[in-house]
């Protein structure tokens, strides 16, 4: 009955993630199109992405401590309404300023959306298994949105006029999807009483409550795992097109399209994990997946090295000429996919529901930091030692993540015992165990 009663909310959550996946991951495409349409330099275009990333981090930090006071539904409605309006305005503008404003709006709104979605999942699911399953399904829909972003923008490009701004019309479509999600959520009742607390606190106390989460060993080891995972995923996702172009000798168009395989693999992996994790304990699934991801990196790089040594052409311009190894490596996304939504679900379902908003904010902040650092590190290694070495280095975060997840699982078991005893959130489960 709960699932039937909440189907509109669940559908809205899926649409929220879908449209924001397209908007957030269109930065690379928009940067390319702006250079042609607006006649700007690569340096000018490069400053577009920080408007997205910094706005996510800043809004997450400012709002995370009192997201439950705003209300998950109200916060999502604000975000969807704001983005809808900006999207509908975009086709009437042709300026670098407006594009940057769009990404600042998208980043700020996504911060609200992600915190609210993560909090709302706990309100519309019945148990931990359903929670972790829905988390994977929603994250898989985010992956679908990323794939769509590689193909939806070219539909609005005027191929006969490279300087045309006709691609801005794509925002009519994105605005409509966002508006549908807004209306669907507006018409859906959401009981948020479980996320509320009767305590009266000011803003300073709310921030203090957020920082107190760092006293929980379970939270600390989780944040390390989340940070390392996003560092790993973003380092591959951000640099795979360059890897395809520089190492595998694909032209620019094929390099971008082939990179969509990674996003498709991540979406499929999270969808399958959503089914598998209903029946199999999460730690077994994630450790096996990470060992499989490491195997792909370890065994695919020698054939790539042989390809580099034997290929003497001017560059690959046709799909039929792409080497098989270019299709194999992106499949690493299939095995990396379940990690992030699964550990997010575990930490959220382990904490009291009033803490979900606070924890969601920390997830977003540490994810943003991990993604930025991963991209920077990989770029430096890529530039100094080449793409093959840069991707070989991904074995290091994979190893750290496996060890971190094992510790996370052990602490989570002990914390579950403490939680059932209704001890304070800041109680150290290990210390409490010794007391017993």
ZAMARPA-744704 format. One line per field, with one value per residue (C-alpha): residue number from 1; residue in three letters; x negated, y, z. Coordinates in Angstrom, 3 decimals, padded with zeros to 6 digits, always signed. Example, Ala and Ser with C-alpha at 12.3 -4.5 7.8 and 13.67 -1.06 7.14 Angstrom:
2
seq	(1|2);
type	(ala|ser);
east	(-012.300|-013.670);
north	(-004.500|-001.060);
up	(+007.800|+007.140);
REM end
This chain:
436
seq	(1|2|3|4|5|6|7|8|9|10|11|12|13|14|15|16|17|18|19|20|21|22|23|24|25|26|27|28|29|30|31|32|33|34|35|36|37|38|39|40|41|42|43|44|45|46|47|48|49|50|51|52|53|54|55|56|57|58|59|60|61|62|63|64|65|66|67|68|69|70|71|72|73|74|75|76|77|78|79|80|81|82|83|84|85|86|87|88|89|90|91|92|93|94|95|96|97|98|99|100|101|102|103|104|105|106|107|108|109|110|111|112|113|114|115|116|117|118|119|120|121|122|123|124|125|126|127|128|129|130|131|132|133|134|135|136|137|138|139|140|141|142|143|144|145|146|147|148|149|150|151|152|153|154|155|156|157|158|159|160|161|162|163|164|165|166|167|168|169|170|171|172|173|174|175|176|177|178|179|180|181|182|183|184|185|186|187|188|189|190|191|192|193|194|195|196|197|198|199|200|201|202|203|204|205|206|207|208|209|210|211|212|213|214|215|216|217|218|219|220|221|222|223|224|225|226|227|228|229|230|231|232|233|234|235|236|237|238|239|240|241|242|243|244|245|246|247|248|249|250|251|252|253|254|255|256|257|258|259|260|261|262|263|264|265|266|267|268|269|270|271|272|273|274|275|276|277|278|279|280|281|282|283|284|285|286|287|288|289|290|291|292|293|294|295|296|297|298|299|300|301|302|303|304|305|306|307|308|309|310|311|312|313|314|315|316|317|318|319|320|321|322|323|324|325|326|327|328|329|330|331|332|333|334|335|336|337|338|339|340|341|342|343|344|345|346|347|348|349|350|351|352|353|354|355|356|357|358|359|360|361|362|363|364|365|366|367|368|369|370|371|372|373|374|375|376|377|378|379|380|381|382|383|384|385|386|387|388|389|390|391|392|393|394|395|396|397|398|399|400|401|402|403|404|405|406|407|408|409|410|411|412|413|414|415|416|417|418|419|420|421|422|423|424|425|426|427|428|429|430|431|432|433|434|435|436);
type	(unk|unk|unk|unk|unk|unk|unk|unk|unk|unk|unk|unk|unk|unk|unk|unk|unk|unk|unk|unk|unk|unk|unk|unk|unk|unk|unk|unk|unk|unk|unk|unk|unk|unk|unk|unk|unk|unk|unk|unk|unk|unk|unk|unk|unk|unk|unk|unk|unk|unk|unk|unk|unk|unk|unk|unk|unk|unk|unk|unk|unk|unk|unk|unk|unk|unk|unk|unk|unk|unk|unk|unk|unk|unk|unk|unk|unk|unk|unk|unk|unk|unk|unk|unk|unk|unk|unk|unk|unk|unk|unk|unk|unk|unk|unk|unk|unk|unk|unk|unk|unk|unk|unk|unk|unk|unk|unk|unk|unk|unk|unk|unk|unk|unk|unk|unk|unk|unk|unk|unk|unk|unk|unk|unk|unk|unk|unk|unk|unk|unk|unk|unk|unk|unk|unk|unk|unk|unk|unk|unk|unk|unk|unk|unk|unk|unk|unk|unk|unk|unk|unk|unk|unk|unk|unk|unk|unk|unk|unk|unk|unk|unk|unk|unk|unk|unk|unk|unk|unk|unk|unk|unk|unk|unk|unk|unk|unk|unk|unk|unk|unk|unk|unk|unk|unk|unk|unk|unk|unk|unk|unk|unk|unk|unk|unk|unk|unk|unk|unk|unk|unk|unk|unk|unk|unk|unk|unk|unk|unk|unk|unk|unk|unk|unk|unk|unk|unk|unk|unk|unk|unk|unk|unk|unk|unk|unk|unk|unk|unk|unk|unk|unk|unk|unk|unk|unk|unk|unk|unk|unk|unk|unk|unk|unk|unk|unk|unk|unk|unk|unk|unk|unk|unk|unk|unk|unk|unk|unk|unk|unk|unk|unk|unk|unk|unk|unk|unk|unk|unk|unk|unk|unk|unk|unk|unk|unk|unk|unk|unk|unk|unk|unk|unk|unk|unk|unk|unk|unk|unk|unk|unk|unk|unk|unk|unk|unk|unk|unk|unk|unk|unk|unk|unk|unk|unk|unk|unk|unk|unk|unk|unk|unk|unk|unk|unk|unk|unk|unk|unk|unk|unk|unk|unk|unk|unk|unk|unk|unk|unk|unk|unk|unk|unk|unk|unk|unk|unk|unk|unk|unk|unk|unk|unk|unk|unk|unk|unk|unk|unk|unk|unk|unk|unk|unk|unk|unk|unk|unk|unk|unk|unk|unk|unk|unk|unk|unk|unk|unk|unk|unk|unk|unk|unk|unk|unk|unk|unk|unk|unk|unk|unk|unk|unk|unk|unk|unk|unk|unk|unk|unk|unk|unk|unk|unk|unk|unk|unk|unk|unk|unk|unk|unk|unk|unk|unk|unk|unk|unk|unk|unk|unk|unk|unk|unk|unk|unk|unk|unk|unk|unk|unk|unk|unk|unk|unk|unk|unk|unk|unk|unk|unk|unk|unk|unk|unk|unk);
east	(+000.000|-002.870|-004.390|-001.051|-000.419|-003.813|-004.096|-003.692|-006.403|-008.717|-008.120|-008.828|-012.104|-013.131|-012.254|-014.137|-017.327|-016.840|-016.547|-019.358|-021.630|-021.166|-021.719|-024.705|-026.522|-025.979|-028.816|-031.342|-028.882|-027.855|-031.491|-032.117|-028.944|-029.621|-033.021|-031.362|-028.167|-029.561|-033.071|-034.758|-038.123|-038.699|-039.980|-036.755|-034.656|-036.631|-035.320|-031.765|-032.080|-033.069|-029.752|-028.091|-030.459|-030.966|-027.247|-026.556|-029.149|-028.176|-024.416|-024.902|-026.988|-024.565|-021.320|-022.213|-021.806|-018.173|-016.874|-014.332|-012.992|-012.410|-010.867|-011.990|-008.968|-009.132|-012.887|-012.387|-009.554|-011.748|-014.570|-012.352|-010.473|-013.670|-015.307|-012.124|-011.970|-015.670|-015.384|-012.449|-014.402|-017.560|-016.383|-015.821|-019.421|-022.773|-025.349|-028.152|-026.793|-023.402|-024.989|-027.044|-023.943|-022.138|-024.806|-024.894|-021.103|-021.356|-024.112|-022.260|-019.011|-020.668|-022.053|-018.472|-017.235|-019.879|-019.541|-015.757|-015.677|-018.047|-015.945|-012.626|-013.708|-013.700|-010.104|-008.693|-010.426|-009.525|-012.850|-016.611|-016.483|-013.812|-015.806|-019.043|-017.146|-015.366|-018.620|-020.215|-017.219|-017.248|-021.003|-020.632|-018.134|-020.771|-023.059|-020.371|-020.164|-023.924|-023.716|-020.823|-022.859|-025.376|-022.651|-019.904|-021.860|-022.947|-019.255|-018.956|-022.210|-022.010|-024.549|-024.461|-025.391|-028.012|-027.630|-023.859|-022.397|-019.561|-020.935|-019.542|-016.068|-016.911|-016.113|-012.424|-012.381|-014.377|-012.149|-009.061|-010.478|-011.351|-007.873|-006.226|-008.290|-007.232|-003.518|-003.758|-005.445|-003.051|-000.088|-001.677|-001.250|-004.451|-004.363|-007.556|-006.694|-009.315|-012.066|-011.040|-012.341|-010.600|-013.815|-013.971|-017.374|-018.915|-021.104|-024.331|-023.018|-021.956|-025.470|-026.859|-024.614|-025.937|-029.561|-028.794|-028.242|-032.016|-032.296|-030.607|-033.172|-030.564|-030.145|-033.894|-034.663|-031.659|-032.802|-036.229|-034.614|-032.318|-035.220|-037.442|-034.650|-033.742|-037.456|-037.751|-034.588|-035.144|-038.787|-037.694|-034.538|-036.192|-039.210|-037.811|-037.074|-040.667|-041.927|-039.930|-041.316|-044.964|-045.610|-043.150|-043.385|-039.634|-038.557|-036.738|-033.189|-033.839|-035.745|-032.721|-030.191|-032.282|-032.525|-028.753|-029.312|-030.722|-027.612|-025.351|-027.297|-026.911|-023.161|-022.775|-024.967|-022.854|-019.631|-020.851|-022.206|-018.785|-017.474|-020.438|-020.750|-017.226|-018.537|-022.314|-024.123|-025.599|-029.205|-029.549|-028.190|-030.405|-033.666|-033.154|-032.338|-035.464|-037.712|-036.103|-036.763|-040.407|-040.679|-039.448|-042.071|-044.859|-044.128|-043.009|-046.031|-048.562|-046.430|-046.114|-049.894|-050.230|-047.711|-049.706|-052.898|-051.395|-048.969|-050.420|-047.318|-046.289|-043.304|-040.103|-037.083|-034.632|-032.839|-033.894|-037.574|-037.389|-039.462|-037.562|-039.491|-037.769|-034.465|-035.806|-037.353|-034.168|-032.466|-034.288|-031.271|-029.121|-031.133|-031.744|-028.063|-026.562|-029.097|-027.982|-024.204|-024.673|-026.955|-024.762|-021.771|-023.615|-024.675|-021.265|-019.322|-021.721|-021.006|-017.802|-015.540|-015.907|-019.652|-019.119|-019.096|-022.342|-023.998|-022.829|-024.522|-027.801|-027.496|-027.136|-030.015|-032.481|-031.372|-032.069|-035.511|-036.347|-035.239|-037.258|-040.410|-040.082|-039.860|-042.839|-045.077|-044.256|-044.871|-048.332|-049.273|-047.830|-049.876|-053.118|-053.022|-050.279|-046.750|-047.698|-049.575|-046.828|-044.212|-046.569|-046.641|-042.921|-043.973|-045.101|-041.687|-040.034|-042.282|-041.684|-037.938|-037.850|-039.642|-037.443|-034.224|-035.305|-035.871|-032.628|-030.699|-032.233|-031.518|-028.008|-027.206|-028.352|-026.516|-023.319|-023.573|-024.063|-021.161|-018.800|-019.770|-018.680|-021.980|-022.955|-024.090|-027.574|-028.141|-031.179|-029.951|-033.414|-033.827|-030.317|-031.082|-034.049|-031.809|-029.471);
north	(+000.000|+002.364|+001.841|+002.539|+005.628|+007.115|+006.311|+009.948|+011.107|+008.308|+009.140|+012.807|+011.875|+009.909|+012.823|+015.237|+013.240|+012.666|+016.328|+017.424|+014.695|+016.153|+019.727|+019.005|+016.819|+019.072|+021.384|+019.876|+020.043|+023.607|+024.712|+023.421|+025.034|+028.381|+028.661|+028.398|+030.359|+033.134|+033.318|+032.998|+031.445|+028.133|+030.035|+032.024|+028.905|+026.959|+029.164|+027.937|+024.678|+026.254|+028.095|+024.695|+022.976|+025.872|+026.600|+022.957|+023.000|+026.434|+025.846|+022.385|+023.821|+026.653|+024.693|+021.212|+022.067|+023.155|+021.351|+019.497|+022.843|+023.994|+020.622|+018.189|+018.767|+022.546|+022.548|+020.380|+022.589|+025.687|+024.008|+022.687|+025.962|+028.029|+025.788|+025.655|+029.457|+029.786|+027.073|+028.824|+032.112|+030.589|+030.411|+034.195|+034.897|+034.443|+035.427|+033.853|+035.511|+033.807|+030.397|+030.830|+031.964|+028.846|+026.537|+028.435|+028.004|+024.317|+023.709|+025.547|+023.747|+020.351|+020.804|+021.180|+018.329|+015.830|+016.548|+016.344|+013.225|+011.395|+012.426|+011.621|+008.086|+007.215|+008.471|+006.482|+003.134|+000.514|-001.100|-001.039|-003.386|-001.304|+001.833|+000.566|-000.763|+002.540|+004.441|+002.377|+002.775|+006.555|+006.762|+004.549|+007.081|+009.748|+007.625|+007.458|+011.244|+011.485|+009.231|+011.267|+014.459|+013.175|+012.825|+015.335|+018.541|+017.563|+017.266|+021.052|+022.011|+023.729|+021.688|+024.168|+027.103|+026.315|+029.787|+029.411|+029.528|+027.147|+024.671|+026.936|+025.646|+022.400|+024.264|+024.421|+020.628|+020.528|+023.221|+021.175|+018.036|+020.057|+021.616|+018.177|+017.021|+020.191|+019.641|+015.943|+016.670|+019.527|+017.154|+014.407|+014.290|+013.630|+012.921|+014.466|+014.103|+011.362|+013.758|+016.515|+017.153|+018.987|+020.676|+024.444|+025.424|+028.432|+028.357|+028.118|+025.093|+023.492|+023.878|+022.528|+019.514|+018.894|+019.054|+016.676|+014.003|+013.996|+012.522|+009.351|+006.808|+005.370|+008.774|+009.380|+006.087|+006.591|+010.070|+008.642|+005.933|+008.425|+010.820|+008.080|+006.657|+009.974|+010.736|+007.427|+007.749|+011.379|+010.817|+008.203|+009.949|+013.351|+012.027|+009.125|+011.321|+012.625|+009.049|+007.933|+010.803|+010.850|+007.169|+005.228|+007.758|+008.308|+011.630|+014.126|+013.076|+009.374|+010.082|+011.829|+009.268|+006.335|+007.958|+007.573|+003.813|+004.473|+006.399|+003.706|+001.028|+002.962|+003.331|-000.384|-001.381|+000.613|-000.756|-004.357|-003.614|-002.311|-005.824|-007.772|-005.850|-006.862|-010.404|-010.196|-008.333|-005.083|-005.642|-008.849|-007.200|-004.116|-005.939|-008.361|-005.428|-003.513|-006.541|-006.906|-003.224|-003.651|-006.692|-004.648|-001.963|-004.495|-006.717|-004.130|-001.849|-004.302|-004.682|-000.892|-000.614|-003.052|-001.026|+002.165|+000.448|-001.023|+001.673|+004.020|+005.613|+009.264|+008.734|+006.698|+008.395|+005.513|+003.294|+000.089|+000.931|+001.405|-001.265|-003.671|-002.457|+000.920|-000.840|-002.955|-000.383|+001.745|-001.398|-000.653|+001.574|-001.561|-002.617|+000.803|+001.705|+000.080|+001.475|+005.081|+004.645|+001.549|+003.192|+006.305|+004.135|+002.258|+005.431|+007.082|+004.027|+003.679|+007.195|+008.604|+010.169|+013.720|+013.382|+012.463|+016.068|+016.836|+013.682|+014.320|+017.720|+016.167|+013.559|+016.288|+018.389|+015.497|+014.171|+017.548|+017.708|+014.150|+014.722|+017.926|+016.381|+013.246|+015.212|+017.423|+014.503|+012.495|+015.538|+016.077|+012.390|+012.273|+015.292|+014.066|+010.313|+009.671|+008.311|+004.677|+005.440|+007.816|+005.074|+002.488|+004.767|+004.084|+000.791|+002.809|+004.315|+000.971|-000.728|+001.975|+001.727|-002.054|-001.704|+001.238|-000.647|-003.619|-001.309|+000.551|-002.714|-003.765|-000.432|-000.328|-003.689|-002.420|+000.861|-001.049|-002.728|+000.657|+002.176|-000.596|+000.157|+003.782|+005.297|+008.843|+009.455|+010.462|+007.247|+005.380|+001.812|+000.365|+002.059|+001.037|-002.560|-002.580|-001.181|-004.093);
up	(+000.000|+000.798|-002.653|-004.361|-002.244|-003.052|-006.757|-007.833|-005.439|-006.544|-010.216|-009.455|-007.730|-010.818|-013.128|-010.854|-011.157|-014.879|-015.847|-013.532|-014.898|-018.380|-017.215|-014.963|-017.468|-020.480|-019.436|-021.854|-024.746|-023.935|-023.667|-027.206|-028.581|-026.892|-028.549|-031.949|-031.258|-029.041|-030.511|-027.125|-026.285|-024.527|-021.485|-021.255|-021.713|-019.092|-016.268|-016.864|-014.910|-011.552|-011.540|-011.276|-008.862|-006.455|-006.263|-005.353|-002.570|-001.200|-001.147|+000.330|+003.149|+003.867|+003.654|+004.893|+008.573|+008.233|+005.128|+007.287|+008.567|+004.980|+004.181|+001.521|-000.697|-000.461|-001.186|-004.282|-005.514|-005.129|-007.062|-009.870|-010.207|-010.342|-012.959|-015.051|-015.251|-016.136|-018.820|-020.482|-020.489|-022.021|-025.688|-025.648|-024.635|-026.336|-023.778|-021.792|-018.653|-019.025|-019.584|-016.425|-014.564|-015.810|-014.419|-011.129|-010.942|-011.847|-009.279|-006.507|-007.298|-007.529|-004.035|-002.781|-004.957|-003.881|-000.168|-000.425|-002.578|-000.245|+002.721|+001.024|+000.085|+003.768|+004.017|+001.083|+001.666|+004.243|+005.131|+004.516|+001.518|-000.197|+000.651|-000.920|-003.938|-004.621|-004.118|-006.879|-009.194|-008.778|-009.300|-012.394|-013.753|-013.191|-015.377|-018.061|-017.985|-018.488|-021.561|-022.949|-022.523|-025.096|-027.727|-026.961|-027.647|-031.202|-032.139|-031.801|-033.543|-036.938|-038.912|-041.794|-039.572|-036.859|-035.313|-034.855|-031.346|-032.258|-029.692|-026.977|-027.930|-026.106|-022.910|-023.879|-023.663|-020.433|-018.927|-019.789|-018.129|-015.032|-015.008|-015.243|-012.272|-010.406|-011.050|-010.230|-006.905|-006.136|-006.469|-004.370|-000.570|+001.368|+005.086|+006.483|+010.151|+010.645|+009.554|+011.945|+015.425|+018.261|+019.322|+018.978|+017.697|+016.056|+012.972|+014.983|+016.843|+013.571|+012.147|+015.400|+015.057|+011.561|+012.701|+015.578|+012.970|+012.497|+016.006|+014.740|+013.466|+011.086|+009.444|+009.176|+007.435|+005.164|+004.118|+003.278|+001.128|-000.619|-001.249|-002.722|-004.866|-006.495|-006.946|-008.825|-010.903|-011.877|-012.802|-015.351|-016.560|-017.044|-018.918|-020.945|-024.004|-023.903|-023.432|-026.483|-028.518|-027.433|-026.710|-028.892|-031.747|-032.171|-033.620|-031.409|-032.358|-031.828|-028.609|-027.085|-028.309|-027.142|-023.698|-023.434|-023.066|-019.596|-018.563|-020.048|-018.162|-014.899|-015.465|-016.257|-013.316|-010.872|-012.298|-011.953|-008.482|-007.505|-008.171|-006.791|-003.525|-002.556|-002.092|-001.491|+001.292|-000.007|+001.157|-000.877|-004.027|-003.727|-002.961|-005.870|-008.166|-007.134|-007.688|-011.131|-011.882|-010.846|-013.134|-016.101|-015.462|-014.923|-017.930|-020.508|-020.299|-021.889|-025.074|-025.165|-024.911|-027.835|-029.829|-029.243|-030.387|-033.576|-034.760|-037.376|-038.897|-038.933|-036.660|-036.500|-038.033|-038.564|-036.092|-037.867|-037.359|-033.584|-031.766|-029.499|-026.449|-026.775|-026.063|-023.197|-020.863|-020.392|-019.054|-015.805|-015.100|-014.790|-011.723|-010.199|-010.485|-007.365|-004.887|-004.466|-004.095|-001.912|+000.664|+000.664|+001.425|+004.191|+006.013|+005.687|+006.794|+009.770|+011.065|+012.597|+009.954|+011.365|+010.586|+006.923|+005.719|+007.542|+006.252|+002.688|+002.775|+003.898|+001.125|-001.491|-000.133|+000.089|-003.299|-004.884|-003.272|-004.333|-007.914|-008.258|-006.791|-008.916|-012.117|-011.188|-010.174|-013.294|-015.476|-014.012|-014.324|-017.843|-018.861|-017.266|-017.920|-020.482|-020.387|-019.900|-016.687|-015.521|-015.741|-014.229|-011.173|-010.672|-009.046|-006.005|-005.097|-005.913|-003.353|-000.742|-001.351|-000.848|+002.503|+003.492|+002.718|+004.829|+007.816|+007.038|+007.120|+010.447|+012.135|+010.675|+012.293|+015.690|+015.220|+014.440|+017.853|+019.549|+017.588|+018.647|+022.226|+021.545|+022.622|+021.579|+018.012|+019.080|+021.030|+019.739|+019.092|+019.627|+023.008|+023.990|+023.058|+025.462|+028.200|+027.725);
REM end
